[in-house]
């Protein structure tokens, strides 16, 4: 299974309390899900600005 995180939903995703993203967070936290992304400077900037520092490899 995979999930695509659209730029329009990144704001919702970075809030672990958002109930729409609860299934995604459960999937990730249960170790059955993985995030795949392009390691570009723009993505890194967005990731860090979004408070996503609690997710690491």
HTML snippet that shows the backbone in 3Dmol.js (N, CA, C, O; Angstrom):
<script src="https://3Dmol.org/build/3Dmol-min.js"></script>
<div id="view" style="width:600px;height:400px;position:relative"></div>
<script>
const pdb = `
ATOM      1  N   UNK A   1       0.840  -1.172   0.000  1.00  0.00           N
ATOM      2  CA  UNK A   1       0.000   0.000   0.000  1.00  0.00           C
ATOM      3  C   UNK A   1       0.885   1.235   0.000  1.00  0.00           C
ATOM      4  O   UNK A   1       1.975   1.235   0.572  1.00  0.00           O
ATOM      5  N   UNK A   2       0.413   2.265  -0.635  1.00  0.00           N
ATOM      6  CA  UNK A   2       1.135   3.527  -0.614  1.00  0.00           C
ATOM      7  C   UNK A   2       0.139   4.665  -0.480  1.00  0.00           C
ATOM      8  O   UNK A   2      -1.052   4.511  -0.751  1.00  0.00           O
ATOM      9  N   UNK A   3       0.648   5.796  -0.062  1.00  0.00           N
ATOM     10  CA  UNK A   3      -0.181   6.995   0.051  1.00  0.00           C
ATOM     11  C   UNK A   3       0.573   8.132  -0.615  1.00  0.00           C
ATOM     12  O   UNK A   3       1.794   8.235  -0.496  1.00  0.00           O
ATOM     13  N   UNK A   4      -0.145   8.964  -1.299  1.00  0.00           N
ATOM     14  CA  UNK A   4       0.458  10.128  -1.938  1.00  0.00           C
ATOM     15  C   UNK A   4       0.034  11.350  -1.149  1.00  0.00           C
ATOM     16  O   UNK A   4      -1.155  11.623  -0.982  1.00  0.00           O
ATOM     17  N   UNK A   5       1.015  12.071  -0.672  1.00  0.00           N
ATOM     18  CA  UNK A   5       0.761  13.289   0.092  1.00  0.00           C
ATOM     19  C   UNK A   5       0.831  14.464  -0.861  1.00  0.00           C
ATOM     20  O   UNK A   5       1.912  14.900  -1.258  1.00  0.00           O
ATOM     21  N   UNK A   6      -0.314  14.958  -1.213  1.00  0.00           N
ATOM     22  CA  UNK A   6      -0.410  16.091  -2.120  1.00  0.00           C
ATOM     23  C   UNK A   6      -0.019  17.372  -1.382  1.00  0.00           C
ATOM     24  O   UNK A   6      -0.242  17.496  -0.178  1.00  0.00           O
ATOM     25  N   UNK A   7       0.557  18.308  -2.104  1.00  0.00           N
ATOM     26  CA  UNK A   7       0.953  19.575  -1.502  1.00  0.00           C
ATOM     27  C   UNK A   7      -0.224  20.291  -0.846  1.00  0.00           C
ATOM     28  O   UNK A   7      -0.042  21.029   0.122  1.00  0.00           O
ATOM     29  N   UNK A   8      -1.416  20.078  -1.364  1.00  0.00           N
ATOM     30  CA  UNK A   8      -2.600  20.719  -0.789  1.00  0.00           C
ATOM     31  C   UNK A   8      -3.009  20.130   0.554  1.00  0.00           C
ATOM     32  O   UNK A   8      -3.775  20.754   1.289  1.00  0.00           O
ATOM     33  N   UNK A   9      -2.514  18.945   0.889  1.00  0.00           N
ATOM     34  CA  UNK A   9      -2.863  18.324   2.166  1.00  0.00           C
ATOM     35  C   UNK A   9      -1.700  18.292   3.145  1.00  0.00           C
ATOM     36  O   UNK A   9      -1.847  17.782   4.256  1.00  0.00           O
ATOM     37  N   UNK A  10      -0.560  18.819   2.759  1.00  0.00           N
ATOM     38  CA  UNK A  10       0.613  18.789   3.639  1.00  0.00           C
ATOM     39  C   UNK A  10       0.325  19.471   4.966  1.00  0.00           C
ATOM     40  O   UNK A  10       0.759  18.992   6.014  1.00  0.00           O
ATOM     41  N   UNK A  11      -0.397  20.575   4.938  1.00  0.00           N
ATOM     42  CA  UNK A  11      -0.716  21.297   6.158  1.00  0.00           C
ATOM     43  C   UNK A  11      -1.532  20.421   7.109  1.00  0.00           C
ATOM     44  O   UNK A  11      -1.301  20.444   8.318  1.00  0.00           O
ATOM     45  N   UNK A  12      -2.476  19.656   6.580  1.00  0.00           N
ATOM     46  CA  UNK A  12      -3.266  18.752   7.413  1.00  0.00           C
ATOM     47  C   UNK A  12      -2.406  17.599   7.920  1.00  0.00           C
ATOM     48  O   UNK A  12      -2.540  17.179   9.069  1.00  0.00           O
ATOM     49  N   UNK A  13      -1.533  17.093   7.075  1.00  0.00           N
ATOM     50  CA  UNK A  13      -0.684  15.966   7.455  1.00  0.00           C
ATOM     51  C   UNK A  13       0.259  16.317   8.592  1.00  0.00           C
ATOM     52  O   UNK A  13       0.489  15.500   9.484  1.00  0.00           O
ATOM     53  N   UNK A  14       0.799  17.510   8.569  1.00  0.00           N
ATOM     54  CA  UNK A  14       1.790  17.863   9.588  1.00  0.00           C
ATOM     55  C   UNK A  14       1.176  18.111  10.964  1.00  0.00           C
ATOM     56  O   UNK A  14       1.900  18.330  11.935  1.00  0.00           O
ATOM     57  N   UNK A  15      -0.143  18.080  11.051  1.00  0.00           N
ATOM     58  CA  UNK A  15      -0.833  18.198  12.326  1.00  0.00           C
ATOM     59  C   UNK A  15      -1.315  16.815  12.752  1.00  0.00           C
ATOM     60  O   UNK A  15      -2.354  16.364  12.271  1.00  0.00           O
ATOM     61  N   UNK A  16      -0.593  16.125  13.643  1.00  0.00           N
ATOM     62  CA  UNK A  16      -0.988  14.771  14.036  1.00  0.00           C
ATOM     63  C   UNK A  16      -2.370  14.700  14.693  1.00  0.00           C
ATOM     64  O   UNK A  16      -2.946  13.617  14.785  1.00  0.00           O
ATOM     65  N   UNK A  17      -2.901  15.816  15.142  1.00  0.00           N
ATOM     66  CA  UNK A  17      -4.219  15.828  15.765  1.00  0.00           C
ATOM     67  C   UNK A  17      -5.356  15.938  14.737  1.00  0.00           C
ATOM     68  O   UNK A  17      -6.523  15.816  15.108  1.00  0.00           O
ATOM     69  N   UNK A  18      -5.041  16.161  13.474  1.00  0.00           N
ATOM     70  CA  UNK A  18      -6.072  16.297  12.448  1.00  0.00           C
ATOM     71  C   UNK A  18      -6.734  14.941  12.226  1.00  0.00           C
ATOM     72  O   UNK A  18      -6.073  13.977  11.839  1.00  0.00           O
ATOM     73  N   UNK A  19      -8.041  14.870  12.472  1.00  0.00           N
ATOM     74  CA  UNK A  19      -8.727  13.580  12.398  1.00  0.00           C
ATOM     75  C   UNK A  19      -8.778  13.000  10.988  1.00  0.00           C
ATOM     76  O   UNK A  19      -8.878  11.783  10.833  1.00  0.00           O
ATOM     77  N   UNK A  20      -8.713  13.841   9.959  1.00  0.00           N
ATOM     78  CA  UNK A  20      -8.685  13.322   8.592  1.00  0.00           C
ATOM     79  C   UNK A  20      -7.401  12.545   8.313  1.00  0.00           C
ATOM     80  O   UNK A  20      -7.384  11.637   7.482  1.00  0.00           O
ATOM     81  N   UNK A  21      -6.333  12.906   9.010  1.00  0.00           N
ATOM     82  CA  UNK A  21      -5.044  12.255   8.793  1.00  0.00           C
ATOM     83  C   UNK A  21      -4.780  11.128   9.791  1.00  0.00           C
ATOM     84  O   UNK A  21      -3.734  10.482   9.733  1.00  0.00           O
ATOM     85  N   UNK A  22      -5.717  10.889  10.701  1.00  0.00           N
ATOM     86  CA  UNK A  22      -5.529   9.844  11.706  1.00  0.00           C
ATOM     87  C   UNK A  22      -5.215   8.476  11.097  1.00  0.00           C
ATOM     88  O   UNK A  22      -4.304   7.803  11.578  1.00  0.00           O
ATOM     89  N   UNK A  23      -5.935   8.037  10.054  1.00  0.00           N
ATOM     90  CA  UNK A  23      -5.587   6.739   9.460  1.00  0.00           C
ATOM     91  C   UNK A  23      -4.165   6.707   8.883  1.00  0.00           C
ATOM     92  O   UNK A  23      -3.490   5.679   8.943  1.00  0.00           O
ATOM     93  N   UNK A  24      -3.725   7.814   8.336  1.00  0.00           N
ATOM     94  CA  UNK A  24      -2.369   7.879   7.783  1.00  0.00           C
ATOM     95  C   UNK A  24      -1.347   7.775   8.904  1.00  0.00           C
ATOM     96  O   UNK A  24      -0.389   7.007   8.809  1.00  0.00           O
ATOM     97  N   UNK A  25      -1.552   8.551   9.970  1.00  0.00           N
ATOM     98  CA  UNK A  25      -0.621   8.490  11.108  1.00  0.00           C
ATOM     99  C   UNK A  25      -0.601   7.102  11.731  1.00  0.00           C
ATOM    100  O   UNK A  25       0.466   6.603  12.086  1.00  0.00           O
ATOM    101  N   UNK A  26      -1.773   6.466  11.872  1.00  0.00           N
ATOM    102  CA  UNK A  26      -1.810   5.105  12.416  1.00  0.00           C
ATOM    103  C   UNK A  26      -1.017   4.150  11.539  1.00  0.00           C
ATOM    104  O   UNK A  26      -0.277   3.302  12.037  1.00  0.00           O
ATOM    105  N   UNK A  27      -1.173   4.294  10.245  1.00  0.00           N
ATOM    106  CA  UNK A  27      -0.454   3.456   9.290  1.00  0.00           C
ATOM    107  C   UNK A  27       1.055   3.645   9.441  1.00  0.00           C
ATOM    108  O   UNK A  27       1.803   2.667   9.448  1.00  0.00           O
ATOM    109  N   UNK A  28       1.503   4.886   9.562  1.00  0.00           N
ATOM    110  CA  UNK A  28       2.927   5.161   9.710  1.00  0.00           C
ATOM    111  C   UNK A  28       3.464   4.683  11.048  1.00  0.00           C
ATOM    112  O   UNK A  28       4.534   4.076  11.109  1.00  0.00           O
ATOM    113  N   UNK A  29       2.728   4.952  12.121  1.00  0.00           N
ATOM    114  CA  UNK A  29       3.205   4.617  13.459  1.00  0.00           C
ATOM    115  C   UNK A  29       3.231   3.122  13.725  1.00  0.00           C
ATOM    116  O   UNK A  29       3.997   2.662  14.572  1.00  0.00           O
ATOM    117  N   UNK A  30       2.410   2.357  13.021  1.00  0.00           N
ATOM    118  CA  UNK A  30       2.404   0.909  13.196  1.00  0.00           C
ATOM    119  C   UNK A  30       3.494   0.226  12.381  1.00  0.00           C
ATOM    120  O   UNK A  30       3.524  -1.001  12.287  1.00  0.00           O
ATOM    121  N   UNK A  31       4.374   1.003  11.801  1.00  0.00           N
ATOM    122  CA  UNK A  31       5.514   0.520  11.015  1.00  0.00           C
ATOM    123  C   UNK A  31       5.116  -0.201   9.735  1.00  0.00           C
ATOM    124  O   UNK A  31       5.959  -0.826   9.092  1.00  0.00           O
ATOM    125  N   UNK A  32       3.861  -0.122   9.363  1.00  0.00           N
ATOM    126  CA  UNK A  32       3.475  -0.762   8.117  1.00  0.00           C
ATOM    127  C   UNK A  32       3.498   0.231   6.954  1.00  0.00           C
ATOM    128  O   UNK A  32       3.358  -0.157   5.794  1.00  0.00           O
ATOM    129  N   UNK A  33       3.676   1.507   7.272  1.00  0.00           N
ATOM    130  CA  UNK A  33       3.711   2.528   6.239  1.00  0.00           C
ATOM    131  C   UNK A  33       5.074   3.188   6.161  1.00  0.00           C
ATOM    132  O   UNK A  33       5.812   3.228   7.144  1.00  0.00           O
ATOM    133  N   UNK A  34       5.391   3.688   5.024  1.00  0.00           N
ATOM    134  CA  UNK A  34       6.661   4.385   4.812  1.00  0.00           C
ATOM    135  C   UNK A  34       6.390   5.643   4.006  1.00  0.00           C
ATOM    136  O   UNK A  34       5.478   5.690   3.180  1.00  0.00           O
ATOM    137  N   UNK A  35       7.194   6.651   4.262  1.00  0.00           N
ATOM    138  CA  UNK A  35       7.141   7.872   3.469  1.00  0.00           C
ATOM    139  C   UNK A  35       8.257   7.829   2.441  1.00  0.00           C
ATOM    140  O   UNK A  35       9.399   7.504   2.764  1.00  0.00           O
ATOM    141  N   UNK A  36       7.928   8.152   1.230  1.00  0.00           N
ATOM    142  CA  UNK A  36       8.917   8.252   0.161  1.00  0.00           C
ATOM    143  C   UNK A  36       8.781   9.645  -0.422  1.00  0.00           C
ATOM    144  O   UNK A  36       7.680  10.098  -0.737  1.00  0.00           O
ATOM    145  N   UNK A  37       9.910  10.314  -0.561  1.00  0.00           N
ATOM    146  CA  UNK A  37       9.856  11.686  -1.065  1.00  0.00           C
ATOM    147  C   UNK A  37      11.140  12.014  -1.807  1.00  0.00           C
ATOM    148  O   UNK A  37      12.162  11.348  -1.643  1.00  0.00           O
ATOM    149  N   UNK A  38      11.065  13.041  -2.614  1.00  0.00           N
ATOM    150  CA  UNK A  38      12.240  13.524  -3.330  1.00  0.00           C
ATOM    151  C   UNK A  38      12.997  14.468  -2.399  1.00  0.00           C
ATOM    152  O   UNK A  38      12.434  15.443  -1.901  1.00  0.00           O
ATOM    153  N   UNK A  39      14.233  14.181  -2.176  1.00  0.00           N
ATOM    154  CA  UNK A  39      15.053  14.972  -1.261  1.00  0.00           C
ATOM    155  C   UNK A  39      15.560  16.224  -1.977  1.00  0.00           C
ATOM    156  O   UNK A  39      16.718  16.305  -2.387  1.00  0.00           O
ATOM    157  N   UNK A  40      14.669  17.181  -2.112  1.00  0.00           N
ATOM    158  CA  UNK A  40      15.022  18.436  -2.758  1.00  0.00           C
ATOM    159  C   UNK A  40      15.089  19.537  -1.700  1.00  0.00           C
ATOM    160  O   UNK A  40      14.454  19.417  -0.653  1.00  0.00           O
ATOM    161  N   UNK A  41      15.842  20.596  -1.951  1.00  0.00           N
ATOM    162  CA  UNK A  41      15.914  21.690  -0.974  1.00  0.00           C
ATOM    163  C   UNK A  41      14.535  22.263  -0.642  1.00  0.00           C
ATOM    164  O   UNK A  41      14.274  22.591   0.516  1.00  0.00           O
ATOM    165  N   UNK A  42      13.657  22.388  -1.626  1.00  0.00           N
ATOM    166  CA  UNK A  42      12.331  22.935  -1.365  1.00  0.00           C
ATOM    167  C   UNK A  42      11.525  22.019  -0.441  1.00  0.00           C
ATOM    168  O   UNK A  42      10.851  22.499   0.470  1.00  0.00           O
ATOM    169  N   UNK A  43      11.591  20.720  -0.668  1.00  0.00           N
ATOM    170  CA  UNK A  43      10.870  19.793   0.193  1.00  0.00           C
ATOM    171  C   UNK A  43      11.429  19.837   1.610  1.00  0.00           C
ATOM    172  O   UNK A  43      10.665  19.891   2.573  1.00  0.00           O
ATOM    173  N   UNK A  44      12.740  19.816   1.747  1.00  0.00           N
ATOM    174  CA  UNK A  44      13.366  19.868   3.071  1.00  0.00           C
ATOM    175  C   UNK A  44      12.937  21.130   3.817  1.00  0.00           C
ATOM    176  O   UNK A  44      12.634  21.078   5.009  1.00  0.00           O
ATOM    177  N   UNK A  45      12.913  22.242   3.128  1.00  0.00           N
ATOM    178  CA  UNK A  45      12.499  23.508   3.742  1.00  0.00           C
ATOM    179  C   UNK A  45      11.054  23.423   4.218  1.00  0.00           C
ATOM    180  O   UNK A  45      10.739  23.830   5.337  1.00  0.00           O
ATOM    181  N   UNK A  46      10.184  22.897   3.377  1.00  0.00           N
ATOM    182  CA  UNK A  46       8.772  22.753   3.736  1.00  0.00           C
ATOM    183  C   UNK A  46       8.603  21.794   4.911  1.00  0.00           C
ATOM    184  O   UNK A  46       7.821  22.051   5.826  1.00  0.00           O
ATOM    185  N   UNK A  47       9.338  20.693   4.875  1.00  0.00           N
ATOM    186  CA  UNK A  47       9.271  19.682   5.936  1.00  0.00           C
ATOM    187  C   UNK A  47       9.672  20.298   7.278  1.00  0.00           C
ATOM    188  O   UNK A  47       8.949  20.162   8.265  1.00  0.00           O
ATOM    189  N   UNK A  48      10.814  20.969   7.316  1.00  0.00           N
ATOM    190  CA  UNK A  48      11.294  21.571   8.564  1.00  0.00           C
ATOM    191  C   UNK A  48      10.375  22.690   9.033  1.00  0.00           C
ATOM    192  O   UNK A  48      10.118  22.804  10.231  1.00  0.00           O
ATOM    193  N   UNK A  49       9.887  23.495   8.147  1.00  0.00           N
ATOM    194  CA  UNK A  49       8.979  24.582   8.504  1.00  0.00           C
ATOM    195  C   UNK A  49       7.671  24.019   9.039  1.00  0.00           C
ATOM    196  O   UNK A  49       7.010  24.645   9.867  1.00  0.00           O
ATOM    197  N   UNK A  50       7.304  22.846   8.568  1.00  0.00           N
ATOM    198  CA  UNK A  50       6.037  22.253   8.971  1.00  0.00           C
ATOM    199  C   UNK A  50       6.055  21.548  10.303  1.00  0.00           C
ATOM    200  O   UNK A  50       5.034  20.992  10.710  1.00  0.00           O
ATOM    201  N   UNK A  51       7.181  21.547  11.003  1.00  0.00           N
ATOM    202  CA  UNK A  51       7.224  20.910  12.305  1.00  0.00           C
ATOM    203  C   UNK A  51       7.264  19.387  12.250  1.00  0.00           C
ATOM    204  O   UNK A  51       6.862  18.729  13.210  1.00  0.00           O
ATOM    205  N   UNK A  52       7.734  18.825  11.164  1.00  0.00           N
ATOM    206  CA  UNK A  52       7.741  17.381  11.001  1.00  0.00           C
ATOM    207  C   UNK A  52       9.011  16.748  11.553  1.00  0.00           C
ATOM    208  O   UNK A  52       9.375  15.651  11.130  1.00  0.00           O
ATOM    209  N   UNK A  53       9.678  17.390  12.460  1.00  0.00           N
ATOM    210  CA  UNK A  53      10.961  16.886  12.959  1.00  0.00           C
ATOM    211  C   UNK A  53      10.817  15.625  13.792  1.00  0.00           C
ATOM    212  O   UNK A  53      11.828  14.980  14.070  1.00  0.00           O
ATOM    213  N   UNK A  54       9.612  15.236  14.209  1.00  0.00           N
ATOM    214  CA  UNK A  54       9.436  14.023  15.007  1.00  0.00           C
ATOM    215  C   UNK A  54       9.448  12.749  14.152  1.00  0.00           C
ATOM    216  O   UNK A  54       9.452  11.642  14.689  1.00  0.00           O
ATOM    217  N   UNK A  55       9.454  12.906  12.841  1.00  0.00           N
ATOM    218  CA  UNK A  55       9.554  11.745  11.953  1.00  0.00           C
ATOM    219  C   UNK A  55      10.947  11.742  11.346  1.00  0.00           C
ATOM    220  O   UNK A  55      11.345  12.687  10.665  1.00  0.00           O
ATOM    221  N   UNK A  56      11.655  10.708  11.593  1.00  0.00           N
ATOM    222  CA  UNK A  56      13.004  10.516  11.016  1.00  0.00           C
ATOM    223  C   UNK A  56      13.149   9.068  10.578  1.00  0.00           C
ATOM    224  O   UNK A  56      12.341   8.220  10.955  1.00  0.00           O
ATOM    225  N   UNK A  57      14.188   8.776   9.773  1.00  0.00           N
ATOM    226  CA  UNK A  57      14.356   7.395   9.336  1.00  0.00           C
ATOM    227  C   UNK A  57      14.920   6.523  10.404  1.00  0.00           C
ATOM    228  O   UNK A  57      15.119   5.328  10.185  1.00  0.00           O
TER     229      UNK A  57
END
`;
const viewer = $3Dmol.createViewer("view");
viewer.addModel(pdb, "pdb");
viewer.setStyle({}, {cartoon: {color: "spectrum"}});
viewer.zoomTo();
viewer.render();
</script>
